[in-house]
Amino acid sequence: MAAGDPFCPYVGLRPYTEKDREYFFGRERDQRIIASNLYAASLTVLYGVSGVGKSSVLLAKVVPFLRAQPRTAVVVFREWQNPAALQALKRECLEAVQTAHGKRLSVEANLPLDELLHQAAREFGGTILVLLDQFEEYFLYHPPSAVDEGFDAEFARAVNREEVEANFLISLREDALSKLDRFRARIPNLLGNTLCLRHLDPASAEEAIRKPLGVYNAKHAPDAAITVENELVRAVLVQVRTAQAAPDGWGRIGPGSGRGAADEIETPILQLVMTRLWEEERASHSCVLRLGTLERLGGAQRIAETHLDGVLAKLNAGEQEVCALCFDRLVTPSGSKIAYPVNDLVKLSAGLAGGVPSVLKTLSDERILRVLPAPADQPEASRVEILHDVLAPAVRDWRRRYVERQVQEKIRQEEQERHEHELARIERERAMESARRMRKAVFALVGIIVVILALMFFAFVQQREALRQREEALSAQREAKLAKDLAQQRLDRIVEGIRLKEAVLSGDQARIQAALDSSQRNRSIVFTASAKPYSYKNPSGQQVYKFTLSVDANSVPEGLKSIAFITYRMDHPTFQNTLLATGPDRKFTASYDGWGCLSNVTAVIEYLDPDKLPEIAAFDMCKALGWGHSAMRDYVPLSSSRAALAALHR
């Protein structure tokens, strides 16, 4: 047995599922009887006390057996907290039949339940078996209604309609059996086929102990089989007999005197004990489940009672306070569990240190609580409940002990506060006596102190006035220096801007390139260009255009209104005027006539804000036009004079 192996052939307090079917033993006879009755009758009622294992035998035994039968579709439904449970059941039925059939059905999901099952079974060509598990919750979440065509009516019609190839099984707690009277008027032979699931007898319980080990050994430990001492098996079977409720409502484990109590074994407690023994032996690298380990743990009684305490002891004080509040809502005074809205628990614990969501997750991971899924149309309406009824009395007992501890702690704190108050009273009396003795000496010193204080006050006033005058002088100096610094900074910006403009105006390429490589370059502004052809060509036969340069207003965060001037520098020897200046009156657009473009146009942007430095930018005019760089070859711009235009026409 590997100490780090997380697998356990026992399930503890949680019910068995289809995934656990290989490790589920002791219910073979019950499985055969339930399956036979389900096939033979349109309605079978399976009942038993809480925790007897109804869900486990259905999911781990009956359902796998039924799914293996030909032309059989199996539906397991338990979403009774869903307000739209009927519609959810219909969807589950269609999905189960489609899975068994291997293809989609042409059946509408909004049909009445009997008609939906009739059409689905006819198209499927087989039998539909519907298992309604935990049916007592249906009565809890769906009280009787005046609406006749709800679940009650449709379910009754589906059971009574003979031509429907569908049989039903209702599984519910024994204490909810009388609530089936709600269907008696609609289903004549309501209780004609009932099965009572009892706790395991000793022989079946022994199988539930030994046979999971055999499966585990075959699959996981063929060379180092795990065994169990015969003495341990006998001791466990004696200690986990069905319990008789004690006066405080907590079911004590041990030989009882209820119906068949001496011969029946409570499965949840059996699984809890075996799981605890498995974990203990695994931690010590033992390959044998031993009686000595059970005795060292205090027996089955102690394992069950301390399971909840062990989980809750890991929580901090704030989380335990949240648990006490939640448990008060999750267990009735009679010791039965009940589901409660998570949102309501959150509201109730708003002022507590522990958080409800984290506490619920911890208890859910530890198999103490479970969160019921919210309905599809109410995603925020999830509820929480105790995982198993067998834990409900222990939960109530833990809360009782917690409240008692809180009361005792409050009494202790009150006693401590009274003691502290008494000490404080004694100290006050001593202080008063000391004050009386000192009062005379104080009066003698008052005159001297008054004179000293007067002299000190006068000196303080003089010193304060001197400090005020000094502070005013320093403040004036700081303001003068700040004004000088600001003026110098502004002058530096103006000089830097003038130098930039001089470089562009003079065509000093070295200074222009240095500016483009510096922070003075505006890299976000976007320039556009357009070319409008004239109806004539130049003497060389090249098309003449009217070229226009402009700014994309969206590329200027402050908008064009923040700009004063833009000067474009056209660095090409054929330009007579290499500078094209434009302002807001022309929307910062410049134009010229010619038959070529420049791949590098430099622009100087001057702003209205005098404190903002001019910026330089560069763009590829040919790229903006969508022309290739070959457009610059033999470039000769046209003069804007009429004489030059006339020469072209000549």
C-alpha positions in Angstrom: 0.0 0.0 0.0 1.6 3.3 -1.1 1.3 6.0 1.4 0.8 8.6 -1.3 -1.9 6.6 -3.1 -5.0 8.8 -3.1 -7.4 6.1 -4.2 -9.6 4.4 -1.6 -11.9 1.4 -2.4 -14.4 2.8 0.1 -16.5 6.0 -0.4 -17.0 7.4 3.1 -20.1 9.4 3.5 -20.8 10.2 -0.1 -23.2 8.0 -2.1 -21.9 5.6 -4.7 -22.2 6.6 -8.3 -21.9 4.7 -11.6 -18.2 5.3 -11.6 -17.9 3.4 -8.3 -19.9 0.4 -9.5 -16.9 -2.0 -9.5 -16.4 -1.4 -5.7 -20.1 -1.6 -4.7 -21.1 -4.9 -3.0 -23.7 -6.3 -0.8 -26.8 -5.3 -2.8 -26.8 -7.9 -5.6 -30.2 -9.4 -4.5 -31.7 -5.9 -4.1 -30.5 -5.0 -7.6 -32.2 -8.0 -9.1 -35.5 -7.4 -7.3 -35.5 -3.7 -8.1 -34.7 -4.3 -11.8 -37.3 -7.0 -12.1 -40.1 -4.9 -10.6 -39.1 -1.9 -12.7 -39.5 -4.0 -15.9 -42.7 -5.7 -14.7 -44.8 -2.7 -13.5 -45.5 0.8 -14.8 -44.8 2.2 -11.3 -42.5 0.9 -8.6 -42.1 2.7 -5.2 -38.7 2.1 -3.5 -38.5 3.5 0.0 -36.3 3.2 3.1 -34.9 5.2 6.0 -32.6 8.0 5.4 -29.0 6.8 4.7 -30.0 3.3 3.9 -28.4 3.6 0.5 -31.3 4.0 -2.0 -29.3 6.3 -4.3 -26.2 4.1 -4.1 -28.0 0.9 -5.1 -29.8 2.6 -7.9 -26.7 4.4 -9.3 -24.0 1.8 -8.7 -26.1 -1.4 -9.3 -29.5 -1.0 -10.9 -28.6 1.7 -13.5 -25.4 0.0 -14.9 -27.4 -3.3 -15.1 -30.3 -1.6 -17.0 -28.0 0.3 -19.3 -26.4 -3.0 -20.4 -29.8 -4.4 -21.6 -30.7 -4.1 -25.3 -33.2 -1.5 -26.5 -33.4 0.1 -23.0 -33.0 3.8 -22.2 -32.5 4.7 -18.6 -33.3 8.1 -17.1 -32.1 9.1 -13.6 -33.6 12.4 -12.4 -33.2 14.2 -9.0 -33.3 18.0 -9.9 -36.3 18.7 -7.7 -35.0 22.0 -6.4 -35.5 23.3 -10.0 -38.8 25.2 -10.3 -39.1 23.9 -13.8 -38.5 20.3 -12.8 -41.1 19.0 -15.3 -39.3 20.5 -18.3 -36.0 19.4 -16.9 -37.3 15.8 -16.7 -38.5 15.9 -20.3 -35.1 17.1 -21.5 -33.4 14.3 -19.5 -35.8 11.7 -21.0 -35.1 12.9 -24.6 -31.3 13.0 -24.0 -31.3 9.5 -22.5 -33.3 8.0 -25.3 -31.2 9.7 -28.0 -28.0 8.4 -26.3 -29.4 4.8 -26.2 -30.7 5.2 -29.8 -27.5 6.7 -31.1 -29.2 9.5 -33.0 -31.5 12.4 -32.5 -35.3 12.0 -32.1 -37.9 14.0 -34.0 -39.9 14.5 -30.7 -40.8 18.0 -29.5 -39.7 18.7 -25.9 -42.8 20.7 -25.1 -45.2 17.8 -25.5 -47.0 16.4 -22.4 -44.9 13.9 -20.6 -47.0 10.9 -21.6 -47.0 11.8 -25.3 -43.3 12.7 -25.3 -42.5 9.2 -23.8 -44.9 7.5 -26.2 -43.4 9.1 -29.3 -39.9 8.7 -28.1 -40.3 5.0 -27.2 -42.0 4.3 -30.6 -39.3 6.0 -32.5 -36.6 4.3 -30.4 -38.2 0.9 -30.6 -37.5 0.0 -27.0 -38.4 0.6 -23.4 -37.8 3.8 -21.4 -37.1 3.4 -17.6 -37.4 6.5 -15.5 -35.9 6.6 -12.0 -37.1 9.5 -9.9 -34.5 9.6 -7.1 -34.8 11.5 -3.8 -38.5 12.1 -4.5 -39.1 13.4 -1.0 -37.5 16.6 -2.2 -40.2 17.0 -4.8 -42.7 17.6 -2.0 -40.4 20.0 -0.3 -39.8 22.2 -3.3 -43.1 21.8 -5.1 -46.0 22.2 -2.6 -49.6 21.4 -3.9 -50.9 23.8 -6.4 -54.3 24.6 -7.9 -52.8 24.3 -11.4 -54.0 20.9 -12.6 -51.7 20.5 -15.6 -48.4 20.6 -13.6 -46.1 17.7 -12.8 -48.7 15.9 -10.8 -51.1 15.6 -13.7 -48.6 14.8 -16.4 -46.7 12.3 -14.3 -50.0 10.5 -13.5 -51.1 10.3 -17.1 -47.7 8.9 -18.1 -48.0 6.2 -15.4 -51.6 5.3 -16.3 -51.3 5.3 -20.1 -51.0 1.7 -21.1 -49.6 2.2 -24.6 -46.6 4.2 -23.3 -43.5 1.9 -23.3 -42.1 3.6 -20.2 -42.0 2.4 -16.6 -41.3 4.6 -13.5 -39.5 4.1 -10.2 -40.0 6.5 -7.3 -37.2 6.4 -4.6 -37.9 8.3 -1.4 -37.3 8.2 2.3 -39.7 6.2 4.4 -40.8 9.2 6.4 -42.1 10.8 3.2 -44.0 7.8 2.0 -47.3 9.2 3.3 -46.9 12.3 1.1 -47.5 10.1 -2.0 -51.2 10.4 -1.0 -51.0 13.6 -3.1 -51.1 11.3 -6.2 -53.6 8.7 -4.9 -56.6 10.3 -6.7 -54.8 10.4 -10.0 -53.0 7.0 -9.8 -55.4 4.3 -8.7 -52.9 1.5 -7.9 -50.3 4.0 -6.5 -48.8 1.6 -3.9 -49.5 -1.6 -5.6 -45.8 -2.3 -6.2 -43.6 -1.1 -3.3 -40.2 -2.2 -2.2 -38.6 -1.5 1.1 -34.8 -1.2 1.2 -33.4 -2.2 4.5 -29.9 -1.7 5.9 -27.3 -4.4 5.1 -27.5 -7.7 6.9 -24.2 -8.9 8.4 -23.3 -11.1 5.4 -23.9 -8.4 2.9 -22.0 -5.9 5.0 -19.0 -8.3 5.2 -19.1 -8.4 1.4 -19.1 -4.6 1.4 -15.9 -4.7 3.4 -14.0 -7.6 1.8 -14.9 -7.5 -1.9 -13.8 -3.9 -2.6 -10.3 -4.9 -1.4 -10.3 -7.8 -3.9 -11.1 -5.4 -6.8 -8.5 -3.0 -5.6 -5.9 -5.7 -5.4 -6.6 -6.9 -8.9 -6.4 -3.5 -10.4 -3.9 -1.6 -8.3 -1.9 -4.0 -6.1 -1.5 -7.4 -7.7 1.9 -7.9 -6.2 1.2 -6.5 -2.7 -2.4 -7.4 -1.9 -4.2 -5.5 0.8 -5.9 -7.7 3.4 -8.2 -7.3 6.3 -8.1 -9.1 9.7 -11.1 -11.3 10.4 -11.2 -9.9 13.9 -11.5 -6.4 12.5 -14.4 -7.4 10.2 -16.3 -8.9 13.1 -15.6 -5.9 15.4 -16.7 -3.4 12.7 -19.9 -5.3 12.0 -20.8 -5.3 15.7 -20.0 -1.6 16.2 -21.9 -0.3 13.2 -25.2 -1.9 13.8 -28.2 0.3 13.2 -28.5 3.0 15.8 -31.3 3.7 18.2 -31.9 7.5 18.7 -30.8 8.7 22.1 -32.8 11.3 24.0 -30.7 14.1 22.5 -31.6 13.0 19.0 -28.0 11.8 18.2 -28.1 8.2 16.9 -25.6 6.3 19.1 -23.7 3.6 17.2 -23.8 0.1 18.5 -26.2 -2.8 19.0 -29.7 -1.3 18.8 -33.2 -2.5 19.4 -35.1 -1.0 16.5 -36.7 -2.9 13.7 -34.2 -5.5 12.8 -31.5 -3.4 14.5 -29.6 -6.3 15.8 -29.1 -7.7 12.3 -28.7 -4.6 10.2 -25.6 -2.5 9.4 -25.8 1.3 8.6 -23.9 1.6 5.3 -22.8 5.3 5.6 -21.2 4.6 9.0 -19.7 1.4 7.7 -18.1 3.3 4.8 -16.9 6.1 7.0 -15.2 3.7 9.4 -13.6 1.7 6.6 -12.4 4.8 4.9 -10.8 6.1 8.1 -9.1 2.8 8.7 -7.9 2.7 5.1 -6.4 6.2 5.4 -4.7 5.3 8.7 -3.2 2.1 7.4 -2.1 3.8 4.2 -0.3 6.5 6.1 1.7 3.9 8.1 2.6 1.8 4.9 0.6 -1.1 6.3 -0.8 -3.7 3.9 -3.3 -5.0 6.5 -6.4 -3.4 7.9 -6.1 -4.2 11.6 -8.3 -4.4 14.6 -5.6 -2.7 16.7 -5.9 0.4 14.4 -9.7 0.5 15.0 -9.2 0.3 18.8 -6.5 2.9 18.7 -8.9 5.3 16.9 -11.5 4.7 19.6 -13.8 2.4 17.7 -16.6 3.2 15.2 -18.5 5.3 17.7 -15.5 7.7 18.1 -14.7 7.8 14.4 -18.2 8.9 13.5 -18.5 11.4 16.4 -15.0 13.0 15.7 -15.3 13.1 11.9 -17.2 16.4 12.0 -15.2 17.8 14.9 -12.0 17.0 13.0 -13.2 18.9 9.9 -14.5 21.9 11.8 -11.4 22.1 14.1 -9.3 23.0 11.0 -11.4 26.2 10.6 -10.5 29.5 12.3 -12.8 31.3 14.8 -14.5 33.4 12.1 -15.2 30.4 9.9 -16.5 28.4 12.9 -18.9 31.3 13.7 -20.2 31.1 10.1 -20.6 27.3 10.4 -22.7 27.8 13.6 -24.9 30.3 11.8 -25.3 28.0 8.7 -25.9 24.9 10.7 -28.8 26.6 12.6 -30.5 26.9 9.2 -29.5 23.5 7.8 -30.8 21.3 10.6 -34.4 21.3 11.9 -35.0 21.0 15.7 -35.9 17.3 15.1 -32.5 16.7 13.6 -33.4 16.5 10.0 -31.5 18.2 7.2 -33.0 20.9 5.0 -31.7 22.9 2.0 -31.2 26.6 2.4 -30.5 29.4 -0.1 -26.8 30.3 -0.3 -27.6 34.0 -0.9 -29.7 34.1 2.3 -26.8 32.6 4.3 -24.5 35.2 2.8 -26.9 38.0 3.9 -27.2 36.5 7.4 -23.4 36.4 7.9 -22.7 39.9 6.5 -21.2 41.1 9.7 -19.1 38.0 10.5 -15.4 37.7 10.0 -15.5 34.4 8.0 -16.9 34.3 4.4 -19.8 32.0 3.6 -18.5 31.0 0.1 -15.1 29.9 1.3 -16.6 28.0 4.3 -19.2 26.3 2.1 -16.4 25.2 -0.3 -14.3 23.8 2.5 -17.2 21.8 4.0 -18.2 20.6 0.5 -14.7 19.4 -0.2 -14.7 17.6 3.2 -18.1 15.9 2.3 -20.0 17.6 5.0 -22.2 19.8 2.8 -23.2 19.9 -0.8 -24.3 22.8 -3.0 -27.4 22.0 -5.0 -27.2 23.3 -8.6 -29.3 26.4 -9.4 -32.1 26.2 -11.9 -31.2 27.3 -15.4 -33.6 30.2 -15.2 -32.3 31.2 -11.7 -28.5 31.0 -11.8 -28.3 32.8 -8.5 -30.7 30.6 -6.6 -28.4 27.8 -5.5 -29.0 26.1 -2.2 -26.8 24.2 0.2 -27.6 21.2 2.4 -25.9 18.6 4.7 -24.5 15.8 2.5 -26.2 13.0 4.4 -28.9 12.8 7.1 -26.6 10.7 9.2 -24.5 13.8 9.9 -27.5 16.1 10.8 -27.6 15.1 14.5 -23.8 15.5 14.7 -24.0 18.9 13.1 -26.7 19.9 15.6 -24.7 18.6 18.5 -21.6 20.5 17.3 -23.5 23.7 17.1 -24.9 23.1 20.6 -21.4 22.6 22.0 -20.2 25.7 20.1 -23.0 27.8 21.5 -22.2 26.5 25.0 -18.5 27.4 24.5 -19.5 30.9 23.3 -21.7 31.3 26.4 -19.0 30.2 28.7 -16.5 32.5 26.9 -18.9 35.4 27.3 -19.3 34.6 31.0 -15.5 34.4 31.4 -15.1 37.8 29.6 -17.8 39.3 31.8 -16.0 38.0 34.9 -12.7 39.4 33.6 -14.4 42.8 32.9 -15.8 42.9 36.4 -12.4 42.1 37.8 -10.8 44.8 35.7 -13.5 47.3 36.7 -12.8 46.5 40.4 -9.1 47.0 39.9 -9.8 50.3 38.1 -12.0 51.4 41.0 -9.3 50.7 43.5 -6.8 52.6 41.3 -9.1 55.5 41.1 -9.5 55.7 44.8 -5.7 55.6 45.3 -5.3 58.3 42.7 -7.9 60.5 44.4 -6.0 60.2 47.7 -2.7 61.0 46.1 -4.3 63.9 44.3 -5.6 65.3 47.6 -2.1 65.1 49.1 -0.6 66.9 46.2 -3.3 69.6 45.8 -1.8 71.7 48.6 1.7 71.6 47.0 0.2 72.4 43.6 -1.5 75.5 45.0 1.8 76.7 46.4 3.4 76.4 43.0 0.6 77.9 41.0 1.8 81.5 41.5 5.3 80.7 40.4 4.1 78.8 37.4 1.8 81.6 36.3 4.7 84.1 36.3 6.9 81.6 34.5 4.1 80.9 31.9 3.6 84.7 31.3 7.3 85.2 30.7 7.4 82.1 28.4 4.3 83.3 26.5 5.8 86.7 25.9 9.0 85.1 24.7 7.0 82.7 22.5 5.1 85.6 20.9 8.3 87.4 20.1 9.9 84.3 18.7 6.8 83.5 16.6 6.7 87.0 15.1 10.4 86.7 14.2 9.8 83.3 12.6 6.8 84.7 10.7 8.9 87.6 9.3 11.7 85.2 8.4 9.2 82.8 6.7 7.7 85.7 4.6 11.2 86.7 3.5 12.1 83.2 2.5 8.7 82.8 0.7 9.4 86.0 -1.3 12.8 84.7 -2.2 11.3 81.3 -3.3 8.6 83.0 -5.4 11.2 85.3 -7.1 13.4 82.3 -7.8 10.5 80.3 -9.2 9.5 83.2 -11.5 13.0 83.5 -12.7 13.3 79.8 -13.3 10.0 79.8 -15.2 11.0 82.8 -17.3 14.4 81.1 -18.1 12.6 77.8 -19.0 10.2 79.7 -21.3 13.1 81.6 -22.9 15.0 78.3 -23.4 11.9 76.8 -25.1 11.6 79.9 -27.3 15.3 79.7 -28.3 15.0 76.0 -29.0 11.9 76.6 -31.1 13.7 79.4 -33.0 16.7 77.2 -33.6 14.4 74.5 -35.0 12.7 76.9 -37.3 16.0 78.3 -38.4 17.3 74.9 -39.3 14.2 74.1 -41.4 14.1 77.5 -43.0 17.8 77.4 -43.8 17.8 73.8 -45.0 20.5 72.7 -42.5 20.1 69.0 -43.0 22.4 68.1 -40.1 20.3 70.1 -37.6 17.1 68.9 -39.2 18.1 65.3 -38.8 19.2 65.9 -35.3 15.8 67.4 -34.5 14.1 64.4 -36.1 16.1 62.1 -33.9 15.2 64.1 -30.8 12.1 64.4 -28.6 11.1 67.4 -30.7 9.8 65.0 -33.4 6.1 64.4 -33.5 5.7 60.8 -34.5 1.9 60.6 -34.1 0.8 63.3 -36.6 -0.3 61.9 -39.9 -0.1 63.9 -43.2 -2.1 63.2 -46.3 -1.4 64.1 -49.9 -3.6 64.3 -53.1 -2.9 64.9 -56.8 -5.4 66.4 -59.2 -4.4 66.1 -62.9 -4.6 69.1 -65.2 -5.6 68.8 -68.8 -2.1 69.5 -70.1 1.4 68.1 -69.8 4.8 69.5 -69.4 7.2 70.0 -72.4 8.6 66.5 -71.7 5.2 65.0 -72.1 4.7 64.3 -68.3 1.3 64.8 -66.7 0.9 67.9 -64.7 -0.9 67.8 -61.3 -2.1 70.0 -58.6 -0.5 68.5 -55.4 -2.1 69.2 -52.0 -0.6 68.5 -48.6 -2.8 68.4 -45.5 -3.0 67.1 -41.9 -5.3 64.3 -40.7 -7.2 66.0 -37.9 -7.7 62.7 -36.1 -4.0 62.3 -35.6 -3.8 65.6 -33.5 -5.1 64.8 -30.0 -5.8 68.4 -29.2 -7.4 69.0 -32.6 -6.3 71.4 -35.4 -7.5 74.3 -33.3 -4.3 73.9 -31.2 -2.0 74.5 -34.2 -0.9 78.0 -35.3 1.1 77.3 -38.4 2.6 74.4 -40.4 5.5 74.9 -42.7 6.4 72.2 -45.2 10.0 72.0 -46.5 10.3 70.6 -50.0 13.9 69.7 -50.3 14.5 69.4 -54.0 16.7 71.6 -56.2 13.8 72.1 -58.7 11.7 73.9 -56.2 11.9 77.7 -56.5 10.2 78.0 -53.1 11.2 75.2 -50.9 9.0 76.4 -48.0 5.2 76.1 -48.2 3.6 77.8 -45.2 -0.1 77.4 -44.3 -2.4 78.3 -41.4 -5.9 77.7 -40.0 -7.4 79.9 -42.7 -6.5 77.3 -45.2 -7.0 74.4 -42.8 -3.3 73.8 -42.8 -3.4 72.8 -46.5 -0.5 73.7 -48.9 -0.5 73.0 -52.7 1.8 73.4 -55.7 1.7 72.4 -59.4 4.1 69.9 -60.8 4.6 66.3 -62.0 6.4 64.6 -59.2 6.4 63.8 -55.5 9.0 63.8 -52.7 9.8 60.8 -50.5 10.9 63.0 -47.6 8.9 66.1 -46.7 9.8 67.9 -43.5 7.1 69.8 -41.6 7.4 72.3 -38.7 4.3 72.5 -36.5 3.9 75.7 -34.4 1.3 75.8 -31.7 -1.0 78.5 -30.3 0.1 77.7 -26.8 3.3 79.8 -26.3 4.6 77.3 -23.7 4.5 74.4 -26.2 7.6 74.0 -28.3 7.4 73.8 -32.1 7.7 70.2 -33.3 9.1 68.7 -36.4 7.7 65.8 -38.4 8.6 64.0 -41.6 6.5 62.0 -44.0 6.7 60.2 -47.4 4.5 62.1 -49.8 4.8 59.5 -52.5 3.6 56.8 -50.0 0.7 59.0 -49.0 -0.2 59.3 -52.7 0.2 55.6 -53.2 2.9 56.3 -55.8 6.2 54.4 -56.1 9.4 56.2 -55.4 10.1 56.2 -59.2 7.8 59.2 -59.3 10.7 61.4 -58.0 12.8 60.8 -61.0 13.5 63.9 -63.2 11.2 65.8 -60.9 10.7 69.4 -61.9 8.0 71.4 -60.1 6.0 74.0 -61.9 6.1 77.6 -61.2 2.8 79.1 -60.2 3.3 82.0 -62.6 1.3 82.4 -65.7 4.5 82.7 -67.8 5.6 79.3 -66.8 2.2 77.8 -67.5 2.2 79.5 -70.9 5.7 78.0 -71.7 4.3 74.6 -71.0 1.5 75.0 -73.5 4.0 76.2 -76.1 
